[in-house]
């Protein structure tokens, strides 16, 4: 058995089974784990019939980022976030940009021992507006999220996650009580694509999106467009129609450009024309706030009023260069723009 200090932090969301086995019921994988072994993500270990997390208070990444990098375009634009991550993920996306984090077990990456209280102190000291769980999948360090959430209360900070939403319903409900916003990867709209390229399940994500919508927590969607893989206009249209009908026409949707990674170089970068076609399809489906990401300087990186076309938040890549909102409304026509602006 691989060893790493557990700090004796018992995991949340598991069930004890006969023979010192446990069933992890945190994410969609429903791992049954024998004594001395780990779950699929390698972040949770069974020790004599109890499940422990290996990454509590053990981030492998701590850095300051603009909130636009998340991306969150309707949530305190122009501010910064303290971004943290731990090792591993419950997906295995062949195209992952952060594969060095998401494909690694805890002992395969350098990490820091940083308590939730220290994370909050650091975020405030550096002038950040929020703490973000990002880069790797937050679900696999769930206990750390909840611990930080308890410290965030009365701190003046917001608490956000960038997630694939491959989580079970009960822990999702609890998570929604402890975050202010979610940035959600909707990786495609074809079940086969999810299985083949991500080793995941689209239907679970769609069901969870309905739960997020009902909760009232602010969320934005990101679709990384891979040429020839998930860029079929019919699939894009189906996805955008589903978002409009089930999540609402004001749901922010980001089409993001793919660049080859060290782990997956089979494809060329996404043509900008493909991203523009996706945006046109989304707007034809009735979505009001559709952006194009990873194309520095593209005009669709800015947020416009869907009624009069006025630039509300002008951006160049991750930098906000103008903010024309007046009390959360368009200065030209007065349309109220959903989001958190100050």
ZAPA-741775 format. One record per atom (N, C-alpha, C): residue number from 1; x, y, z. Coordinates in steps of 0.2 Angstrom, whole numbers. Each point is the difference from the previous one (the first is absolute). Example, Ala and Ser with C-alpha at 12.3 -4.5 7.8 and 13.67 -1.06 7.14 Angstrom:
2
(1,(66,-28,39))
(1,(-4,6,0))
(1,(4,6,0))
(2,(-2,5,-4))
(2,(4,6,1))
(2,(-4,5,3))
% end
This chain:
342
(1,(4,-6,0))
(1,(-4,6,0))
(1,(4,6,0))
(2,(-1,5,-4))
(2,(3,7,0))
(2,(-2,3,6))
(3,(5,4,3))
(3,(-1,3,6))
(3,(1,8,0))
(4,(-4,3,4))
(4,(0,8,0))
(4,(-3,1,7))
(5,(2,5,3))
(5,(-3,2,6))
(5,(-7,2,-1))
(6,(-5,-2,4))
(6,(-7,1,0))
(6,(-2,6,4))
(7,(4,1,6))
(7,(-2,5,5))
(7,(-7,-2,3))
(8,(-2,-7,-1))
(8,(-5,-2,4))
(8,(-7,3,-2))
(9,(0,3,-6))
(9,(-7,4,-2))
(9,(-4,-5,-3))
(10,(-5,-2,3))
(10,(-5,-5,-3))
(10,(-4,4,-5))
(11,(-1,-4,-5))
(11,(-4,2,-6))
(11,(-7,1,1))
(12,(-3,4,-4))
(12,(-8,1,1))
(12,(-3,-5,-6))
(13,(-6,-1,1))
(13,(-4,-4,-5))
(13,(3,-7,-2))
(14,(0,-4,5))
(14,(2,-7,-2))
(14,(-5,-5,5))
(15,(0,-6,-2))
(15,(-4,-5,3))
(15,(4,-6,2))
(16,(0,-3,6))
(16,(3,-5,2))
(16,(-3,-7,-3))
(17,(4,-4,-2))
(17,(-2,-7,-3))
(17,(3,-5,4))
(18,(-3,-6,-1))
(18,(3,-6,4))
(18,(8,-1,-3))
(19,(4,-3,5))
(19,(6,-2,-2))
(19,(5,6,0))
(20,(-1,5,4))
(20,(4,6,0))
(20,(0,4,-7))
(21,(-5,-2,-4))
(21,(-1,4,-6))
(21,(-4,7,1))
(22,(1,4,-4))
(22,(-4,7,0))
(22,(-2,1,-7))
(23,(-6,4,-1))
(23,(-2,2,-6))
(23,(0,8,0))
(24,(4,3,-4))
(24,(0,7,0))
(24,(-6,3,-4))
(25,(-4,4,2))
(25,(-6,3,-3))
(25,(1,7,-1))
(26,(6,2,-1))
(26,(1,8,-2))
(26,(-1,1,-7))
(27,(2,-4,-4))
(27,(0,2,-8))
(27,(-4,-6,-3))
(28,(0,1,-7))
(28,(-4,-4,-4))
(28,(3,-7,-1))
(29,(6,-1,2))
(29,(4,-6,-1))
(29,(-2,-6,5))
(30,(-3,2,6))
(30,(-3,-5,5))
(30,(6,-5,2))
(31,(6,2,1))
(31,(5,-5,1))
(31,(-1,-4,6))
(32,(0,-7,0))
(32,(1,-5,5))
(32,(7,-1,2))
(33,(2,2,6))
(33,(8,0,1))
(33,(1,-5,6))
(34,(5,-5,-2))
(34,(2,-5,5))
(34,(5,3,5))
(35,(0,-3,6))
(35,(5,3,5))
(35,(7,0,-3))
(36,(3,6,1))
(36,(7,1,-2))
(36,(0,3,-7))
(37,(-5,1,-4))
(37,(0,2,-6))
(37,(-3,7,-1))
(38,(0,3,-6))
(38,(-2,6,-1))
(38,(-6,0,-6))
(39,(-4,6,0))
(39,(-5,0,-5))
(39,(3,2,-7))
(40,(-4,1,-4))
(40,(2,1,-7))
(40,(4,7,-1))
(41,(-1,5,4))
(41,(3,6,0))
(41,(7,0,3))
(42,(1,-5,4))
(42,(6,-1,4))
(42,(1,4,6))
(43,(-5,5,1))
(43,(0,4,6))
(43,(-3,-2,6))
(44,(-3,-6,0))
(44,(-4,-2,6))
(44,(2,-8,1))
(45,(2,-1,6))
(45,(3,-7,2))
(45,(-4,-3,6))
(46,(-1,-6,-1))
(46,(-4,-4,5))
(46,(6,-3,5))
(47,(-1,2,6))
(47,(4,-2,6))
(47,(-4,-4,5))
(48,(0,-6,0))
(48,(-3,-4,4))
(48,(-8,1,1))
(49,(-3,1,-6))
(49,(-7,1,-1))
(49,(-2,7,1))
(50,(5,5,1))
(50,(-2,7,0))
(50,(3,4,-6))
(51,(-3,4,-3))
(51,(2,4,-6))
(51,(3,6,2))
(52,(6,2,-2))
(52,(4,6,1))
(52,(2,3,-6))
(53,(0,7,0))
(53,(2,4,-5))
(53,(8,1,0))
(54,(3,0,-5))
(54,(8,1,0))
(54,(2,7,-2))
(55,(-5,4,-2))
(55,(2,7,-2))
(55,(-3,6,4))
(56,(-3,-2,6))
(56,(-2,5,5))
(56,(5,5,2))
(57,(-1,6,-1))
(57,(6,5,1))
(57,(6,-1,-4))
(58,(0,-3,-5))
(58,(6,-1,-4))
(58,(-1,2,-8))
(59,(-1,6,-1))
(59,(0,3,-7))
(59,(7,-1,-3))
(60,(-1,-2,-7))
(60,(6,0,-4))
(60,(1,7,-4))
(61,(-5,4,0))
(61,(0,6,-4))
(61,(-3,6,5))
(62,(4,5,0))
(62,(-3,6,3))
(62,(2,6,-4))
(63,(-4,4,-3))
(63,(2,6,-4))
(63,(-6,5,0))
(64,(2,6,-2))
(64,(-5,5,-1))
(64,(-1,1,-8))
(65,(-7,0,-1))
(65,(-2,0,-7))
(65,(-5,5,-1))
(66,(-1,3,-6))
(66,(-6,4,-1))
(66,(-6,-4,-1))
(67,(-6,2,3))
(67,(-6,-4,0))
(67,(-2,-1,-7))
(68,(2,4,-5))
(68,(-2,-2,-7))
(68,(4,-6,-3))
(69,(5,-2,4))
(69,(3,-6,-2))
(69,(-4,-7,1))
(70,(-5,1,5))
(70,(-3,-6,2))
(70,(-4,-4,-5))
(71,(-4,3,-5))
(71,(-2,7,0))
(71,(-7,1,3))
(72,(0,6,4))
(72,(-6,2,3))
(72,(-1,7,-3))
(73,(-4,2,-4))
(73,(-1,6,-3))
(73,(-5,5,3))
(74,(-5,-4,4))
(74,(-5,4,3))
(74,(1,0,8))
(75,(6,0,2))
(75,(1,-1,7))
(75,(6,4,2))
(76,(-1,6,2))
(76,(5,4,3))
(76,(6,1,-5))
(77,(-2,2,-7))
(77,(5,1,-5))
(77,(6,5,2))
(78,(6,-2,-2))
(78,(6,5,1))
(78,(3,-2,7))
(79,(-3,-4,4))
(79,(3,-2,6))
(79,(5,-6,0))
(80,(3,-2,5))
(80,(4,-6,0))
(80,(-2,-5,5))
(81,(2,-6,-1))
(81,(-2,-6,4))
(81,(7,-4,2))
(82,(-1,-3,6))
(82,(6,-4,2))
(82,(-2,-7,-2))
(83,(3,-3,-5))
(83,(-1,-6,-3))
(83,(4,-6,3))
(84,(-4,-5,2))
(84,(3,-6,3))
(84,(-2,-6,-3))
(85,(4,-5,1))
(85,(-2,-7,-3))
(85,(4,-5,4))
(86,(-3,-6,0))
(86,(4,-6,2))
(86,(1,-5,-6))
(87,(4,-5,2))
(87,(1,-5,-6))
(87,(-6,-3,-2))
(88,(0,-3,-6))
(88,(-5,-5,-3))
(88,(-7,3,-2))
(89,(-4,-4,-3))
(89,(-6,2,-2))
(89,(-4,-7,-1))
(90,(-7,1,0))
(90,(-4,-6,-1))
(90,(-2,-1,-8))
(91,(3,4,-4))
(91,(-1,-1,-7))
(91,(8,-2,-3))
(92,(0,-2,-6))
(92,(6,-1,-3))
(92,(0,3,-8))
(93,(-1,7,0))
(93,(-1,3,-7))
(93,(6,-1,-4))
(94,(0,-3,-5))
(94,(6,-1,-5))
(94,(3,7,-1))
(95,(-4,5,-1))
(95,(3,7,-2))
(95,(1,5,6))
(96,(1,-3,6))
(96,(0,5,6))
(96,(6,4,-1))
(97,(-1,7,1))
(97,(6,4,1))
(97,(4,0,6))
(98,(-3,-2,5))
(98,(3,-1,7))
(98,(1,-7,2))
(99,(2,-4,-5))
(99,(1,-7,1))
(99,(5,-2,5))
(100,(5,5,1))
(100,(6,-2,5))
(100,(-3,1,7))
(101,(-6,3,1))
(101,(-3,0,6))
(101,(-6,-6,0))
(102,(-4,0,-5))
(102,(-6,-4,1))
(102,(2,-8,-2))
(103,(6,-1,-3))
(103,(2,-7,-1))
(103,(4,-3,6))
(104,(1,4,5))
(104,(5,-2,5))
(104,(-3,-2,7))
(105,(3,-5,3))
(105,(-2,-1,7))
(105,(4,4,5))
(106,(-3,1,6))
(106,(3,5,4))
(106,(7,0,1))
(107,(3,-6,1))
(107,(7,-1,1))
(107,(5,1,-6))
(108,(-4,1,-6))
(108,(4,2,-6))
(108,(1,7,-1))
(109,(-2,4,4))
(109,(0,8,-1))
(109,(3,3,7))
(110,(4,5,-1))
(110,(2,4,6))
(110,(-7,3,3))
(111,(0,1,6))
(111,(-6,3,3))
(111,(2,4,6))
(112,(-5,4,3))
(112,(1,4,5))
(112,(-4,-2,6))
(113,(1,1,6))
(113,(-4,-1,5))
(113,(-3,7,2))
(114,(-6,1,-2))
(114,(-3,7,1))
(114,(-7,-1,3))
(115,(-2,2,6))
(115,(-7,-1,3))
(115,(-5,5,-4))
(116,(-6,-1,1))
(116,(-5,4,-2))
(116,(0,7,2))
(117,(2,1,7))
(117,(1,6,2))
(117,(6,4,-3))
(118,(5,-3,-1))
(118,(6,3,-4))
(118,(-2,2,-7))
(119,(-4,-4,-3))
(119,(-2,1,-7))
(119,(-4,7,0))
(120,(-5,1,5))
(120,(-4,6,0))
(120,(4,6,2))
(121,(5,-1,5))
(121,(4,5,1))
(121,(4,3,-6))
(122,(3,-5,-3))
(122,(4,2,-6))
(122,(-4,3,-5))
(123,(-6,-2,-2))
(123,(-4,3,-5))
(123,(-2,7,2))
(124,(-1,2,7))
(124,(-1,6,2))
(124,(6,5,0))
(125,(5,-3,2))
(125,(7,3,0))
(125,(2,3,-7))
(126,(-2,-4,-5))
(126,(2,1,-7))
(126,(-5,4,-4))
(127,(-6,2,3))
(127,(-5,4,-3))
(127,(-4,-3,-4))
(128,(-1,-7,0))
(128,(-4,-4,-4))
(128,(-8,1,2))
(129,(-4,0,-5))
(129,(-7,0,1))
(129,(-3,-7,2))
(130,(3,-5,-2))
(130,(-3,-7,1))
(130,(6,-5,0))
(131,(-2,-6,3))
(131,(4,-6,0))
(131,(-3,-4,-5))
(132,(4,-3,-5))
(132,(-3,-4,-5))
(132,(4,-7,0))
(133,(-4,-6,0))
(133,(2,-6,-1))
(133,(0,-2,-7))
(134,(6,-1,-3))
(134,(0,0,-8))
(134,(6,-4,-2))
(135,(2,0,-6))
(135,(5,-4,-3))
(135,(-1,-8,0))
(136,(0,-3,6))
(136,(-2,-7,1))
(136,(-8,0,1))
(137,(-3,-5,1))
(137,(-7,-1,2))
(137,(-1,1,7))
(138,(-4,5,2))
(138,(-1,1,8))
(138,(-3,-6,3))
(139,(-4,-3,-3))
(139,(-4,-6,3))
(139,(5,-4,4))
(140,(6,-2,-3))
(140,(5,-4,3))
(140,(3,3,6))
(141,(-1,6,2))
(141,(2,3,6))
(141,(-6,3,4))
(142,(-5,-4,0))
(142,(-7,3,2))
(142,(1,2,8))
(143,(3,-3,4))
(143,(1,1,7))
(143,(3,7,1))
(144,(5,1,-4))
(144,(4,6,0))
(144,(-4,6,-2))
(145,(-5,-1,-5))
(145,(-4,5,-2))
(145,(-5,2,6))
(146,(-3,-5,3))
(146,(-4,2,6))
(146,(3,3,5))
(147,(6,-2,2))
(147,(4,3,5))
(147,(2,8,-2))
(148,(2,1,-6))
(148,(1,7,-2))
(148,(-7,4,0))
(149,(-5,-3,-2))
(149,(-7,3,0))
(149,(-1,3,7))
(150,(1,-4,5))
(150,(-1,2,7))
(150,(4,6,3))
(151,(6,0,-3))
(151,(4,6,2))
(151,(-1,6,-4))
(152,(-3,-1,-6))
(152,(-2,6,-5))
(152,(-5,4,4))
(153,(-5,-3,3))
(153,(-5,4,3))
(153,(2,6,4))
(154,(-3,5,-1))
(154,(2,7,3))
(154,(7,2,-2))
(155,(3,-3,-5))
(155,(7,3,-2))
(155,(-1,5,-5))
(156,(-6,1,-3))
(156,(0,5,-6))
(156,(2,-3,-6))
(157,(2,-6,0))
(157,(2,-4,-7))
(157,(-6,-4,-2))
(158,(0,-1,-7))
(158,(-4,-5,-3))
(158,(3,-6,-1))
(159,(-4,-5,-2))
(159,(3,-7,0))
(159,(-3,-4,-6))
(160,(5,-2,-5))
(160,(-3,-2,-6))
(160,(4,-7,-2))
(161,(-3,-3,-5))
(161,(3,-7,-2))
(161,(-1,0,-8))
(162,(6,-2,-3))
(162,(-1,-2,-7))
(162,(0,-8,0))
(163,(-6,-3,-3))
(163,(-1,-7,1))
(163,(-3,-3,-6))
(164,(2,-7,0))
(164,(-4,-3,-6))
(164,(-7,-3,2))
(165,(-2,1,6))
(165,(-6,-1,3))
(165,(-2,-8,0))
(166,(6,-4,0))
(166,(-1,-7,1))
(166,(-1,-3,7))
(167,(-5,3,3))
(167,(0,-1,8))
(167,(-7,-3,1))
(168,(-1,-3,6))
(168,(-6,-3,1))
(168,(-5,5,3))
(169,(-7,-1,0))
(169,(-4,5,2))
(169,(0,3,7))
(170,(1,-4,5))
(170,(1,2,7))
(170,(6,4,1))
(171,(6,-2,-2))
(171,(5,5,1))
(171,(0,6,-4))
(172,(-4,0,-6))
(172,(-1,6,-4))
(172,(-4,5,4))
(173,(-6,-3,3))
(173,(-4,5,4))
(173,(4,3,5))
(174,(4,-3,4))
(174,(4,3,5))
(174,(5,5,-3))
(175,(3,-2,-5))
(175,(5,5,-3))
(175,(-4,6,-2))
(176,(-6,0,-3))
(176,(-3,6,-2))
(176,(-2,5,6))
(177,(0,-3,6))
(177,(-1,4,6))
(177,(6,4,2))
(178,(6,-2,-3))
(178,(7,2,2))
(178,(4,4,-5))
(179,(-3,1,-6))
(179,(3,4,-5))
(179,(-4,6,-2))
(180,(3,5,-3))
(180,(-4,6,-3))
(180,(-1,-1,-8))
(181,(5,-4,-3))
(181,(-1,0,-7))
(181,(4,-7,-2))
(182,(-2,-2,-6))
(182,(3,-6,-3))
(182,(1,2,-8))
(183,(6,-2,-2))
(183,(2,0,-7))
(183,(0,-8,-2))
(184,(-4,-2,-5))
(184,(-2,-7,-1))
(184,(2,-1,-7))
(185,(4,-6,-1))
(185,(2,-2,-6))
(185,(-5,-5,-3))
(186,(-3,2,-5))
(186,(-5,-4,-4))
(186,(4,-2,-6))
(187,(3,-6,0))
(187,(5,-1,-5))
(187,(-3,-2,-7))
(188,(-6,-1,0))
(188,(-3,-2,-7))
(188,(-7,-2,1))
(189,(-3,-2,-5))
(189,(-8,-2,1))
(189,(-1,-7,-3))
(190,(5,-4,0))
(190,(-1,-6,-3))
(190,(3,-6,5))
(191,(-4,-4,2))
(191,(2,-5,5))
(191,(6,-4,-2))
(192,(1,-1,-6))
(192,(6,-4,-2))
(192,(6,4,0))
(193,(0,6,-1))
(193,(5,5,1))
(193,(2,0,7))
(194,(-4,0,5))
(194,(1,0,7))
(194,(4,-6,2))
(195,(-3,-6,-2))
(195,(3,-6,1))
(195,(7,-1,-3))
(196,(1,1,-6))
(196,(6,-1,-4))
(196,(5,5,2))
(197,(-1,6,1))
(197,(5,5,0))
(197,(1,2,8))
(198,(-5,-1,4))
(198,(1,2,7))
(198,(-1,-5,5))
(199,(-2,-6,-2))
(199,(-1,-6,4))
(199,(-5,2,6))
(200,(-6,3,-3))
(200,(-5,3,5))
(200,(-7,-1,-3))
(201,(-5,3,3))
(201,(-7,-1,-1))
(201,(-4,7,-1))
(202,(-2,1,-6))
(202,(-3,7,-2))
(202,(-7,0,4))
(203,(-4,-5,1))
(203,(-6,0,3))
(203,(0,3,7))
(204,(5,-3,4))
(204,(1,3,7))
(204,(1,7,0))
(205,(4,3,-5))
(205,(2,7,0))
(205,(-7,4,-1))
(206,(-4,-2,-5))
(206,(-6,3,-2))
(206,(-5,0,6))
(207,(0,-5,4))
(207,(-4,-1,6))
(207,(2,5,5))
(208,(6,0,1))
(208,(3,5,5))
(208,(0,7,-2))
(209,(0,2,-6))
(209,(-1,6,-3))
(209,(-7,3,2))
(210,(-5,-4,0))
(210,(-7,1,2))
(210,(0,2,7))
(211,(3,-4,4))
(211,(1,1,7))
(211,(3,7,2))
(212,(6,2,-4))
(212,(3,6,1))
(212,(-5,6,-2))
(213,(-3,-1,-5))
(213,(-5,5,-2))
(213,(-5,2,5))
(214,(-3,-6,3))
(214,(-5,1,5))
(214,(3,3,7))
(215,(6,0,1))
(215,(3,2,6))
(215,(0,8,0))
(216,(1,3,-5))
(216,(1,7,-1))
(216,(7,2,1))
(217,(5,-4,0))
(217,(7,2,0))
(217,(2,2,-7))
(218,(4,5,0))
(218,(2,2,-6))
(218,(5,-5,-4))
(219,(-1,-1,-6))
(219,(4,-5,-4))
(219,(1,3,-7))
(220,(5,-2,-3))
(220,(2,1,-7))
(220,(2,-7,-3))
(221,(-1,-1,-6))
(221,(2,-6,-4))
(221,(6,1,-5))
(222,(4,-5,0))
(222,(6,1,-5))
(222,(0,-6,-4))
(223,(0,1,-6))
(223,(1,-6,-5))
(223,(6,1,-4))
(224,(5,-5,1))
(224,(6,0,-3))
(224,(-1,-3,-7))
(225,(1,3,-5))
(225,(-2,-2,-7))
(225,(6,-3,-3))
(226,(0,-7,-1))
(226,(5,-4,-4))
(226,(-2,-1,-7))
(227,(4,2,-5))
(227,(-1,-1,-7))
(227,(-1,-7,-1))
(228,(-5,-2,-4))
(228,(-2,-6,-2))
(228,(-3,-5,5))
(229,(0,2,6))
(229,(-2,-4,6))
(229,(-6,2,3))
(230,(-1,6,2))
(230,(-7,2,3))
(230,(-2,7,-3))
(231,(2,1,-6))
(231,(-2,6,-4))
(231,(-6,0,-5))
(232,(-3,-6,0))
(232,(-5,-1,-5))
(232,(-6,5,1))
(233,(-2,4,-5))
(233,(-5,5,1))
(233,(-6,-3,3))
(234,(-2,-6,-2))
(234,(-7,-3,3))
(234,(1,-1,7))
(235,(6,-2,3))
(235,(1,-2,7))
(235,(0,7,3))
(236,(3,5,-3))
(236,(1,7,4))
(236,(-7,3,0))
(237,(-4,-1,-5))
(237,(-7,3,0))
(237,(-4,-4,5))
(238,(0,-7,1))
(238,(-3,-3,5))
(238,(2,2,7))
(239,(6,1,1))
(239,(3,2,7))
(239,(-3,7,1))
(240,(0,4,-4))
(240,(-2,7,1))
(240,(-8,1,1))
(241,(-3,-4,-4))
(241,(-8,-1,1))
(241,(-1,-2,7))
(242,(4,-5,2))
(242,(-2,-3,7))
(242,(2,5,5))
(243,(5,3,0))
(243,(2,6,5))
(243,(-5,5,0))
(244,(-3,2,-6))
(244,(-5,6,0))
(244,(-6,-3,4))
(245,(-2,-6,-2))
(245,(-7,-2,2))
(245,(1,-3,8))
(246,(5,-2,2))
(246,(1,-3,7))
(246,(3,4,5))
(247,(5,5,-2))
(247,(4,4,4))
(247,(-1,7,-1))
(248,(-3,2,-5))
(248,(-2,7,-1))
(248,(4,4,-5))
(249,(-3,4,-4))
(249,(3,4,-5))
(249,(6,5,2))
(250,(0,1,7))
(250,(5,5,2))
(250,(6,-4,3))
(251,(0,-7,-1))
(251,(6,-4,2))
(251,(6,2,-4))
(252,(6,2,4))
(252,(6,2,-4))
(252,(3,-7,-3))
(253,(2,1,-6))
(253,(3,-6,-4))
(253,(6,2,-3))
(254,(6,-3,2))
(254,(6,1,-3))
(254,(3,-5,-5))
(255,(1,1,-6))
(255,(3,-4,-5))
(255,(7,1,1))
(256,(4,-5,1))
(256,(7,1,2))
(256,(4,-4,-6))
(257,(6,4,-2))
(257,(4,-3,-5))
(257,(5,-5,3))
(258,(0,-6,-4))
(258,(5,-5,2))
(258,(7,1,-3))
(259,(5,-1,4))
(259,(7,0,-2))
(259,(3,-7,2))
(260,(4,-3,-5))
(260,(3,-7,2))
(260,(4,0,6))
(261,(-1,-5,4))
(261,(4,-1,6))
(261,(5,-6,-1))
(262,(4,0,5))
(262,(6,-5,0))
(262,(-3,-7,-1))
(263,(-6,-1,3))
(263,(-3,-7,1))
(263,(-5,-1,-6))
(264,(-2,5,-4))
(264,(-4,-1,-6))
(264,(1,5,-5))
(265,(4,-2,-5))
(265,(2,4,-6))
(265,(-3,-2,-6))
(266,(-5,-4,0))
(266,(-3,-3,-6))
(266,(-4,6,-4))
(267,(-2,5,3))
(267,(-4,5,-3))
(267,(4,7,0))
(268,(-2,4,-5))
(268,(3,7,-1))
(268,(-5,4,5))
(269,(3,6,1))
(269,(-5,5,4))
(269,(-6,1,-4))
(270,(-5,1,4))
(270,(-7,1,-3))
(270,(0,7,-4))
(271,(-2,-1,-6))
(271,(-1,6,-5))
(271,(-5,5,4))
(272,(2,6,-1))
(272,(-4,6,3))
(272,(-7,0,-3))
(273,(0,-2,-7))
(273,(-6,0,-3))
(273,(-5,-5,3))
(274,(3,-6,2))
(274,(-4,-5,3))
(274,(-4,3,7))
(275,(4,4,4))
(275,(-2,3,6))
(275,(-5,5,-2))
(276,(1,4,-5))
(276,(-5,5,-2))
(276,(-7,-3,-2))
(277,(1,-6,-4))
(277,(-6,-4,-2))
(277,(-4,-2,6))
(278,(4,-3,5))
(278,(-3,-2,6))
(278,(-4,5,4))
(279,(3,6,0))
(279,(-3,6,3))
(279,(-7,2,-4))
(280,(1,0,-6))
(280,(-6,2,-4))
(280,(-6,-5,1))
(281,(2,-7,1))
(281,(-5,-5,1))
(281,(-3,1,7))
(282,(4,2,5))
(282,(-3,1,7))
(282,(-4,6,0))
(283,(1,5,-4))
(283,(-4,6,0))
(283,(-6,-1,-3))
(284,(0,-4,-6))
(284,(-6,-2,-3))
(284,(-5,-4,4))
(285,(3,-4,5))
(285,(-4,-4,5))
(285,(-3,4,5))
(286,(2,7,1))
(286,(-3,4,4))
(286,(4,2,6))
(287,(7,-2,0))
(287,(4,2,6))
(287,(3,7,-1))
(288,(0,3,6))
(288,(1,7,0))
(288,(7,2,1))
(289,(4,-4,3))
(289,(7,2,2))
(289,(5,-6,-2))
(290,(2,0,-6))
(290,(4,-5,-3))
(290,(7,3,-1))
(291,(5,-3,2))
(291,(7,3,-1))
(291,(5,-5,-3))
(292,(5,3,-3))
(292,(6,-4,-2))
(292,(6,1,4))
(293,(3,-6,2))
(293,(6,1,4))
(293,(6,-4,-3))
(294,(6,2,3))
(294,(6,-2,-2))
(294,(2,2,-7))
(295,(-3,6,-2))
(295,(1,4,-6))
(295,(1,7,2))
(296,(6,2,2))
(296,(2,6,3))
(296,(-2,6,-6))
(297,(-4,5,3))
(297,(-2,5,-5))
(297,(-6,-1,-4))
(298,(-3,-6,0))
(298,(-6,-1,-3))
(298,(-6,4,3))
(299,(-4,4,-4))
(299,(-5,4,2))
(299,(-5,-4,5))
(300,(-1,-7,-1))
(300,(-5,-4,3))
(300,(3,-1,7))
(301,(6,2,2))
(301,(2,0,7))
(301,(-3,5,4))
(302,(-3,5,-2))
(302,(-4,5,3))
(302,(-7,-2,1))
(303,(-3,3,6))
(303,(-7,-1,1))
(303,(-4,6,-3))
(304,(-5,-1,-4))
(304,(-4,5,-3))
(304,(-7,-1,3))
(305,(-4,6,0))
(305,(-7,-1,1))
(305,(-4,-3,-5))
(306,(-4,-5,1))
(306,(-3,-4,-5))
(306,(-6,4,-3))
(307,(-2,6,3))
(307,(-5,4,-3))
(307,(2,5,-5))
(308,(5,4,2))
(308,(3,5,-4))
(308,(7,0,-2))
(309,(3,-6,2))
(309,(7,-1,-3))
(309,(6,4,3))
(310,(-2,4,5))
(310,(5,4,4))
(310,(5,-4,3))
(311,(7,1,0))
(311,(5,-3,3))
(311,(-1,1,8))
(312,(-1,-5,4))
(312,(-1,1,7))
(312,(6,-1,4))
(313,(4,-6,-2))
(313,(6,-1,3))
(313,(5,-1,-6))
(314,(5,4,-1))
(314,(5,-1,-5))
(314,(6,-4,2))
(315,(2,-5,-4))
(315,(5,-4,3))
(315,(5,-1,-6))
(316,(7,0,2))
(316,(5,-3,-5))
(316,(3,-6,4))
(317,(-2,-6,-3))
(317,(2,-6,3))
(317,(-3,0,8))
(318,(5,0,5))
(318,(-2,-1,7))
(318,(-1,7,3))
(319,(1,5,-4))
(319,(1,7,3))
(319,(-7,4,-1))
(320,(-3,3,5))
(320,(-5,4,-1))
(320,(2,7,-2))
(321,(-2,3,-6))
(321,(3,7,-2))
(321,(-6,5,1))
(322,(-6,-2,1))
(322,(-5,5,1))
(322,(-6,-4,3))
(323,(-3,4,5))
(323,(-6,-3,3))
(323,(-5,6,0))
(324,(-6,-1,-4))
(324,(-4,5,-1))
(324,(-7,-1,4))
(325,(-1,-5,4))
(325,(-6,-2,3))
(325,(-1,6,5))
(326,(-7,1,1))
(326,(-2,5,5))
(326,(-5,-4,4))
(327,(2,-1,6))
(327,(-4,-4,5))
(327,(-2,-7,-3))
(328,(4,-3,-3))
(328,(-2,-6,-3))
(328,(-4,0,-6))
(329,(-1,6,-3))
(329,(-4,1,-6))
(329,(4,3,-6))
(330,(-3,-1,-6))
(330,(3,3,-6))
(330,(-1,8,0))
(331,(5,4,-1))
(331,(0,7,1))
(331,(-4,3,-6))
(332,(-1,-4,-5))
(332,(-4,3,-6))
(332,(-7,-1,0))
(333,(-2,-7,1))
(333,(-7,-1,0))
(333,(-3,-2,7))
(334,(4,-1,5))
(334,(-3,-1,7))
(334,(-1,-8,1))
(335,(2,-4,-5))
(335,(-2,-7,1))
(335,(4,-3,6))
(336,(-3,-3,5))
(336,(4,-3,6))
(336,(4,-6,-3))
(337,(6,-1,2))
(337,(4,-5,-2))
(337,(2,-5,6))
(338,(-2,-6,-1))
(338,(1,-5,6))
(338,(7,-1,2))
(339,(2,0,6))
(339,(6,-1,2))
(339,(2,3,7))
(340,(6,0,2))
(340,(2,3,6))
(340,(5,5,-2))
(341,(-1,7,1))
(341,(5,5,-4))
(341,(4,4,5))
(342,(-2,0,7))
(342,(4,3,4))
(342,(-1,-2,7))
% end
